[in-house]
Amino acid sequence: MKIYLSEPIHADALSLLQARADIVDTFDEAESLDAIIIRAVTVTEETMARAKNLKVIGKHGIGYDSIDIAAAKRHGIRVVYTPLANVRSVAELVVTLMLAASRKLSNAIDGVRTGAYDRIGDPSLGGVELNGKTLGLVGTGNIARTVAAILQAGFGMRVLGYDPYADREALAELSIELCPDLKAMLTRCDHVSVSVPLNDSTRNLIGEAELQACKKGCVFVNTARGGIVDEDALYRALTQGPLRAGASDVFLNEPPTPANKLVGLPNFIATPHYGASTEEAMYRVGMTVIEEVFAVLDGKTPRYPVA
């Protein structure tokens, strides 16, 4: 069988793939492909139409917005993904970014490297604690719940959540207060984390009105997808208020470059969409996507189907 692999995967997963399939890295022979495995590459209906033998598309990760799901259904192509494998790594990055932004960590590191400080306790590096503060979760899925558990246990944070699809009682068992109105929740939060998929209901979910509703001094973190937060509105909220600081691992154009005006802000941390880039997550995600793809090719029911 022939499988298209768009980007590197964990070596152990690659070995499993090589043992059963010929691997190609272009769509030049799309007509003969049995499966496609992607991380960031877009799979369009045009590609599916060319790939007459295609049976399954495997997404190496959680977000599958780069795949035309409706087209896959029309062409009878299964789509599988790995919704749990990188949850812990992304959640830990959320906490890392929240702490780093709250304590102006990148400023401190850059300042030491450039010799900017001539005394201990430079007032320009004054930050805020997380301890005892209020966390707002935009989306309350697996990543958000893991973030909540870490920050509740480690920092005693009170947690609020906005999610039109969440069960109030289930969240209450996790000590998360479900808020029916996004802007109303944002007025109460010292720190905010965005963890929702990108789809028609979440595109530009957080724009000017939502960011201006944030509590003064709020620290805002997005590890979900570019396109959920309006980057121009975020820039204004960071330069004119009410946000104290922000951080994002995701952008409309990735990876971010200095051309993105957010990147140069002293109160903003930009990272290159690497939330799942840990040894542990890469292993789990790689092994899971290979298992799911082969399940479909072997005529079995996959554990994590999208379509």
VOMI-9942 format. One line per 8 residues: number of its first residue (from 0); for each residue x, z, y of N, C-alpha, C. Coordinates in pm, whole numbers, plus 50000, padded with zeros to 5 digits. Each point is the difference from the previous one (the first is absolute). Example, Ala and Ser with C-alpha at 12.3 -4.5 7.8 and 13.67 -1.06 7.14 Angstrom:
! residues 2
0	51319:50780:49431:49911:50000:50119:50090:50000:50120  49965:49928:50105:50082:50006:50119:49923:50073:50109
***
This chain:
! residues 307
0	50084:50000:49880:49916:50000:50120:50088:50000:50125  49942:49962:50111:50076:49991:50125:49934:50089:50105  50083:50082:50066:49950:50096:50100:50080:49986:50129  49928:49989:50110:50064:49998:50132:50020:50144:50047  50123:50034:50040:50033:50132:50053:50052:49980:50142  49929:50059:50098:50031:49969:50139:50120:50076:50056  50016:50125:49957:50105:50086:50058:50057:50090:49892  50113:50065:50027:50062:50085:49897:49908:50115:49958
8	50009:50035:49871:49930:50117:49946:50102:50085:49927  49959:50117:49956:50092:50091:49931:50062:49932:49878  50125:50030:49974:50074:49934:49893:49933:50017:49864  49945:50118:49973:49935:50022:49870:49875:49914:49986  49925:49987:50108:49881:49914:49998:50040:49853:49985  50107:49962:50068:50048:49862:49990:50042:49967:49857  50061:50096:49932:50042:49977:49862:49880:49975:49909  49891:50075:50021:49878:49979:49923:49944:49860:50025
16	50004:49959:50126:49949:49869:50036:50084:49889:49938  50130:50015:50007:50090:49897:49948:49990:49985:49848  49963:50109:49934:49991:49996:49854:49885:49914:49950  49900:49978:50087:49881:49927:49955:49969:49873:50079  50069:49979:50111:49960:49888:50085:50118:49934:50067  49981:49873:50037:50094:49931:50088:49960:50034:50143  50096:50046:50079:49971:50044:50136:50046:49893:50098  49911:49967:50095:50035:49906:50106:49975:50067:50134
24	50068:49951:50104:49987:50063:50131:49947:49903:50106  49941:49888:49955:49935:49907:50093:49868:49956:49939  49914:49943:50087:49873:49946:49955:50011:49850:49967  50124:49950:49986:50020:49858:49975:49932:49954:49871  49996:50093:49903:49937:49967:49872:49870:50079:49984  49923:50008:50106:49879:50082:49999:49905:49963:49887  49996:49871:49965:49906:49953:49898:50023:50065:49864  50122:50048:49975:50032:50055:49868:50008:50153:49999
32	49966:50064:50110:50010:50146:50007:49888:50067:49924  50036:50104:49923:49902:50083:49932:49965:50123:50083  50095:50046:50082:49979:50121:50079:50084:49994:50126  49956:50076:50100:50073:50016:50125:50013:50149:50026  50119:50045:50035:50023:50140:50037:50061:50000:50139  49933:50069:50094:50045:49998:50139:50013:50142:50056  50079:50010:50106:50005:50123:50081:49941:49972:50137  50057:49905:50073:49952:49972:50136:49953:49856:50019
40	50031:49914:49907:49964:49859:50013:49848:49983:50000  49952:49903:50077:49857:49970:50006:49964:49899:49891  49888:50026:49933:49950:49907:49898:49866:49945:50049  49998:49873:50031:49882:49935:50057:49920:49925:49894  49882:49956:50039:49918:49921:49909:50070:49868:49968  50074:49946:50094:50073:49875:49975:50097:50017:49884  50072:50113:50000:50092:50027:49890:49926:50014:49869  49889:50073:50003:49922:50019:49878:49947:49868:49947
48	49958:49913:50089:49947:49870:49958:50106:49916:49932  50123:50012:50047:50111:49925:49939:50037:50057:49863  49988:50132:49989:50043:50068:49877:49888:49996:49896  49981:49886:49936:49887:49979:49910:50003:50093:49880  50119:50048:49964:50014:50084:49881:50006:50150:50032  49988:50032:50130:50019:50138:50046:49889:50091:49947  50040:50113:49941:49905:50094:49942:49994:50133:50075  50110:50039:50064:50002:50133:50062:50099:50003:50116
56	49964:50075:50105:50088:50029:50113:50022:50151:50001  50124:50041:49998:50033:50142:50002:50057:50039:50134  49944:50101:50063:50050:50050:50129:50087:50122:49976  50125:49988:50039:50099:50107:49989:49977:50095:50117  49903:50093:49986:49967:50092:50108:49852:50026:50008  49959:50065:50109:49861:50041:50017:49918:49896:50075  50050:49956:50114:49922:49908:50084:50001:49859:49947  49883:49940:49984:49991:49865:49946:49938:49903:50100
64	50013:50030:50130:49941:49915:50102:50070:49865:50012  50117:49984:49939:50070:49871:50005:49950:49903:49892  49904:50044:49921:49943:49915:49894:49857:49965:50037  49964:49875:49989:49862:49957:50025:49917:50037:49877  49940:50119:50005:49928:50053:49884:49877:49914:49968  49928:49957:50103:49882:49918:49977:50036:49871:49929  50112:49940:50041:50045:49876:49936:50039:50025:49856  50065:50113:49974:50040:50034:49862:49876:50008:49910
72	49895:50062:50052:49877:50009:49922:49942:49862:49974  50003:49913:50100:49945:49866:49982:50077:49921:49894  50130:50025:49993:50083:49925:49906:50015:50072:49866  49933:50115:49985:50007:50072:49874:50135:50063:49972  50071:50038:50106:50133:50060:49988:49989:50151:50018  50053:50076:49906:49999:50145:50014:50105:50044:50102  49970:50107:50072:50095:50060:50095:50014:50147:49963  50123:50044:49983:50028:50140:49967:50098:50056:50102
80	50003:50133:50011:50090:50063:50097:50043:50137:49949  50071:50076:50085:50056:50128:49956:49960:50109:50100  49876:50048:49992:49948:50087:50106:50058:50141:50004  50064:50045:49892:50046:50139:49996:50152:50014:49999  50071:49894:49965:50142:50012:49969:50088:50039:50118  49962:49963:50123:50087:50033:50114:49938:50104:50095  49895:50065:49955:49928:50094:50087:50092:50111:50052  50074:50063:49911:50084:50113:50041:50108:49956:50100
88	50063:49888:49976:50106:49955:50089:49948:49969:50139  49885:49933:50009:49942:49970:50131:49958:50128:50070  49939:50092:49926:49958:50127:50060:50120:50076:50056  50110:49999:49927:50119:50070:50049:50055:49933:50126  49988:49868:50008:50044:49933:50123:49910:50039:50117  49870:50011:49977:49909:50045:50107:50048:50134:50056  50028:50092:49912:50045:50133:50044:50134:49990:50071  50089:49917:49947:50132:49982:50063:49986:49946:50142
96	49919:49897:50016:49980:49941:50133:49934:50098:50095  49905:50078:49948:49931:50097:50084:50097:50106:50052  50085:50048:49912:50100:50098:50041:50103:49939:50096  50046:49880:49966:50102:49935:50083:49948:49972:50140  49875:49949:50010:49943:49972:50132:49974:50127:50078  49956:50105:49931:49971:50127:50066:50125:50067:50055  50113:49978:49934:50126:50063:50042:50097:49903:50067  49954:49880:50035:50085:49900:50066:50131:49979:49925
104	49988:49989:49868:50118:49994:49915:50086:49877:50027  49937:49884:50016:50080:49879:50023:50074:50007:50132  49938:50061:50102:50067:50017:50129:50122:50090:49986  49984:50109:49925:50110:50094:49981:50116:49934:49926  49969:49925:49896:50106:49933:49922:50072:49896:50085  49922:49917:50070:50060:49897:50085:50083:50062:50111  49951:50110:50057:50072:50066:50108:50134:50056:49957  50005:50058:49881:50126:50051:49948:50097:49885:49974
112	49949:49890:49946:50087:49885:49970:50059:49938:50125  49926:50006:50108:50047:49939:50125:50064:50101:50095  50005:50126:49960:50060:50102:50086:49917:50033:50122  49868:49993:49987:49911:50019:50116:49983:50146:50039  50033:50092:49910:49974:50141:50029:50129:50075:50027  49997:50081:50106:50118:50080:50033:49973:50149:49990  49884:50035:49944:49969:50141:49980:49898:50014:49887  49995:50119:49944:49902:50030:49895:49864:50026:50064
120	49896:49957:49932:49865:50028:50050:49958:49910:50115  50037:49873:49995:49961:49908:50107:49848:49998:50013  49948:50025:50118:49855:50009:50018:49925:49870:49970  50070:49888:50001:49933:49873:49973:49959:49988:49853  50052:50090:49916:49970:49993:49858:49894:50099:49957  49930:50059:50095:49896:50095:49964:49892:49936:49915  49965:50065:49890:49899:49946:49909:49888:50098:49975  49922:49973:49898:49888:50086:49963:50004:50026:49851
128	49942:50113:49958:49990:50035:49860:49874:49940:49937  50001:49989:49870:49880:49964:49925:49924:50124:49955  50069:50109:49988:49942:50121:49943:49872:50044:50071  49893:50015:49921:49874:50049:50054:49922:49901:50082  50047:49875:50010:49932:49901:50083:49889:49930:49920  49929:49910:50068:49890:49928:49937:50042:49856:49972  49983:49959:49874:50032:49865:49955:49873:49919:49986  50001:49878:50051:49889:49909:49983:50037:49885:49908
136	49921:49978:49896:50024:49891:49907:49901:49887:50025  50050:49883:50030:49914:49882:50011:50007:49932:49864  49897:50021:49919:50003:49963:49860:50037:50121:49918  49930:50021:49888:50025:50121:49919:50024:49964:49854  50070:49889:49977:50032:49960:49864:50116:50078:49942  50063:49945:49897:50104:50073:49927:50119:50037:50086  50047:49908:50085:50114:50031:50085:49963:50109:50100  49886:49984:50066:49958:50098:50099:49983:50138:49938
144	49944:50007:49884:49980:50129:49934:50133:50065:49962  50096:49917:49961:50133:50054:49968:50068:50051:50127  49987:49925:50109:50053:50047:50130:49937:50134:50037  49869:50010:49984:49930:50123:50034:50052:50117:49917  50018:49978:49871:50047:50108:49913:50139:50049:50041  50089:49905:50034:50136:50038:50042:49996:50081:50129  49922:49953:50097:49999:50065:50131:49919:50129:50000  49902:50011:49914:49928:50126:49986:50090:50106:49938
152	50068:49961:49891:50084:50097:49929:50125:50036:50078  50061:49902:50064:50128:50024:50066:49991:50046:50143  49888:49965:50069:49992:50027:50142:49870:50068:50042  49916:50032:49904:49875:50068:50033:49911:49922:50095  50002:49868:49989:49922:49918:50092:49852:49996:49959  49914:50001:50100:49858:49976:49979:49982:49849:49992  49916:49951:49908:49990:49856:49979:49857:49951:50021  49988:49897:50084:49875:49929:50023:50015:49860:49944
160	49889:49938:49960:50007:49866:49946:49885:49913:50044  50031:49876:50031:49896:49901:50030:50003:49893:49893  49886:49982:49932:49991:49900:49894:49854:49978:49967  49945:49885:50039:49857:49974:49976:49962:49998:49853  50099:49988:49910:49971:49988:49858:50032:50127:49922  50044:50103:50067:50043:50122:49932:49882:50092:49969  50019:50084:49901:49902:50099:49961:50035:50134:50066  49907:50052:50078:50027:50122:50076:50038:50117:49910
168	49926:50017:49892:50026:50113:49912:50135:49987:49930  50035:49879:49960:50130:49979:49935:50114:50032:50096  49986:49961:50127:50103:50031:50098:50004:50149:50031  49884:50063:50003:49995:50143:50028:50078:50079:49895  49997:49952:49876:50077:50067:49894:50150:49991:50026  50040:49901:50079:50141:49984:50036:50030:50059:50138  49904:50074:50053:50012:50062:50133:50019:49895:50109  49930:49887:49985:50000:49894:50101:49859:49991:50058
176	49989:50015:50131:49869:49993:50066:49968:49855:50033  49892:49947:49945:49961:49862:50025:49932:49989:50136  50050:49907:50082:49944:49979:50134:49927:49865:50002  49874:49995:50042:49924:49875:49999:50037:49903:50111  50068:50048:50106:50031:49916:50115:50150:49999:50024  50061:49881:49999:50145:49989:50012:50050:50053:50134  49941:49955:50110:50049:50043:50131:49984:50150:50019  49890:50055:49951:49980:50145:50011:50108:50075:49922
184	50038:49947:49884:50107:50066:49924:50132:49994:50075  50031:49884:50058:50129:49983:50067:50017:50096:50117  49892:50040:50063:50011:50094:50112:50048:50136:49956  49994:50029:49869:50031:50133:49948:50136:50009:49933  50071:49888:49987:50118:49996:49913:50132:50005:50078  50093:50082:49949:50135:50004:50055:50088:49892:49939  49969:49964:49876:50072:49896:49929:49899:49914:49926  50027:49868:49996:49908:49906:49935:50080:49911:49906
192	49943:49974:49882:50060:49907:49905:49896:49898:49958  50040:49872:50004:49910:49891:49963:50036:49951:49860  49902:50002:49908:50023:49958:49861:49875:49931:49948  49973:49880:50050:49886:49921:49952:50046:49859:49967  49931:49931:49910:50034:49861:49971:49960:49911:50116  50062:49884:50009:49962:49902:50102:49892:49909:49944  49884:50003:50063:49891:49910:49963:49914:49978:50124  49888:49934:49984:49917:49967:50116:49948:50125:50072
200	49979:50108:49926:49946:50121:50062:50107:50085:50068  50127:49977:49968:50106:50083:50059:50089:49923:50097  49985:49869:50008:50082:49923:50095:49971:50046:50143  50106:50038:50074:49986:50053:50136:49909:50124:50004  50002:50076:49892:49921:50123:49993:50038:50097:50112  50129:50003:50032:50048:50091:50103:50051:49917:50116  49921:50000:50106:50034:49924:50119:50009:50088:50123  49978:49941:50114:50013:50072:50127:49913:50126:50005
208	49873:49986:49966:49908:50113:50010:50041:50114:49909  50040:49967:49878:50037:50104:49904:50130:50070:50041  50098:49922:50043:50128:50061:50040:49986:50083:50127  49917:49955:50091:49978:50079:50120:49918:50126:49974  49930:50002:49887:49924:50119:49962:50088:50107:49937  50123:49963:49964:50089:50097:49934:50029:50120:50090  50019:50112:49936:50036:50123:50070:50133:49981:50073  50011:50053:50121:50124:49989:50076:50114:50065:49921
216	50110:49925:49987:50115:50052:49927:49998:49969:49851  49904:49920:49956:49987:49966:49858:50120:49916:49953  50038:50020:49874:50102:49919:49934:49929:49910:49899  50019:49869:50011:49921:49901:49927:50088:49920:49905  49964:49998:49871:50080:49933:49897:49914:49901:49922  50053:49878:49981:49929:49896:49924:50091:49946:49890  49958:50020:49876:50073:49942:49886:49908:49910:49918  49889:49956:50060:49899:49925:49925:50031:49851:50000
224	49957:49930:50104:50024:49857:50014:50000:49964:50148  50081:49900:50037:49990:49943:50132:49865:49933:50015  49941:50012:50118:49868:49943:50022:49890:50103:50001  50029:50120:49952:49902:50108:50005:50005:50069:50136  50119:50013:50053:50020:50061:50132:50039:49892:50100  49932:49996:50112:50030:49905:50108:50135:50038:50061  50101:49916:49983:50135:50035:50044:50012:50008:50152  49927:49916:50073:50003:50009:50146:49937:50131:50048
232	49890:50040:49938:49935:50126:50036:50089:50118:49963  50070:49988:49888:50093:50107:49960:50113:50013:50100  50051:49888:50047:50107:50002:50100:49954:50073:50126  49878:49969:50046:49948:50067:50120:49980:50150:49976  49953:50035:49883:49977:50141:49970:50130:50079:49992  50109:49932:49964:50130:50066:49992:50070:50006:50135  49976:49902:50086:50067:49997:50129:49920:50066:50111  49868:49999:49988:49914:50056:50104:49920:50120:49955
240	50007:50034:49872:49922:50109:49945:49874:49947:49936  49945:50083:49913:50024:50143:49979:50102:50035:49891  50057:49901:49929:50086:50031:49887:50135:50055:50045  50046:50101:49928:50135:50053:50020:50103:49908:49936  49970:49959:49877:50095:49919:49925:49925:49925:49891  50068:49901:49943:49940:49923:49893:50105:49946:49906  49954:49955:49884:50089:49938:49902:49917:49905:49915  50063:49891:49960:49928:49904:49915:50096:49933:49904
248	49953:49983:49877:50075:49928:49897:49944:49860:49982  49893:49967:50076:49931:49873:49981:49967:49936:50135  50009:49867:50004:49980:49927:50125:49933:49866:49972  49944:49941:50106:49941:49867:49985:50103:49899:49953  50120:50005:50058:50110:49912:49960:50110:50086:49941  50029:49974:49873:50097:50085:49930:50115:49919:49944  50120:50063:49992:50030:50133:50053:50006:49998:50153  49979:50115:50063:50001:50002:50146:50139:49970:50055
256	50004:49938:50117:50126:49968:50067:49995:50057:50142  50113:49997:50071:49999:50047:50139:49903:49925:50090  49952:49885:49956:49902:49926:50079:49866:50073:50008  49975:50086:49905:49879:50082:50003:50024:50113:50100  49918:50007:50104:50025:50096:50108:49987:50144:49955  49932:50025:49889:49993:50137:49950:50136:50051:49955  50080:49909:49944:50128:50039:49939:50094:50067:50100  49997:49959:50125:50091:50055:50100:49955:50129:50064
264	49883:50048:49968:49951:50123:50063:50075:50122:49949  50037:50092:50087:50074:50119:49957:49914:50098:49920  49868:49989:50011:49913:50092:49926:49930:49931:49884  50065:49897:49947:49942:49926:49888:50106:49971:49895  49963:50016:49873:50090:49970:49889:49942:49884:49921  50079:49895:49982:49959:49884:49922:50084:49991:49874  49934:49980:49887:50070:49978:49873:49948:49871:49937  50078:49938:49910:49972:49862:49956:49912:49988:49875
272	49885:50066:50001:49905:49995:49888:50072:50035:49870  50053:50121:49996:50076:50042:49882:49947:50129:49939  49870:50024:50019:49941:50123:49950:50016:50020:49851  49998:49892:49924:50012:50011:49855:50142:49974:49950  50095:49992:50090:50137:49965:49961:50079:50123:49957  49955:50061:49891:50077:50106:49937:50027:49958:49856  50101:50055:49942:50033:49967:49861:49880:50028:49909  49936:50115:50022:49889:50038:49913:49880:49907:50015
280	49963:49971:50124:49885:49914:50023:50026:49857:49952  50119:49949:50024:50031:49864:49956:49991:49988:49848  50042:50104:49930:49990:49999:49854:49853:50001:49957  49923:50094:50057:49860:50011:49959:49920:49874:50035  50021:49949:50120:49925:49881:50042:50040:49879:49916  50129:49981:49979:50047:49887:49921:49948:50003:49857  50009:50114:49937:49954:50011:49863:49849:49981:49990  49928:50056:50098:49854:49989:49997:49955:49857:50018
288	50057:49929:50097:49954:49863:50025:50031:49909:49881  50114:50021:49934:50034:49920:49882:49901:50030:49888  49971:50127:49978:49904:50038:49895:49862:49941:50026  49958:50002:50126:49868:49947:50035:49993:49849:49982  50103:49930:50042:50003:49855:49986:49998:49960:49852  50083:50068:49918:50003:49966:49859:49871:50039:49929  49934:50105:50048:49871:50037:49942:49902:49883:50012  49995:49940:50119:49911:49886:50021:50043:49881:49914
296	50129:49970:49998:50049:49886:49923:49979:50018:49850  49996:50126:49956:49977:50029:49858:49853:50016:49965  49913:49973:50098:49857:50008:49973:49944:50140:49998  50073:50095:50060:49954:50140:50003:49941:50032:50138  49935:50114:50008:49940:50043:50128:50104:50076:50081  50029:49953:50122:50097:50072:50083:49945:50132:50050  50090:50094:50028:49958:50130:50053:49964:49994:50147  50068:49911:50075:49984:49997:50146:49962:49860:50049
304	49879:49956:49967:49957:49868:50048:49946:50004:50143  50032:49897:50076:49936:49979:50130:49885:49902:49981  50027:49897:49922:49899:49898:49971:50021:49941:49863
***
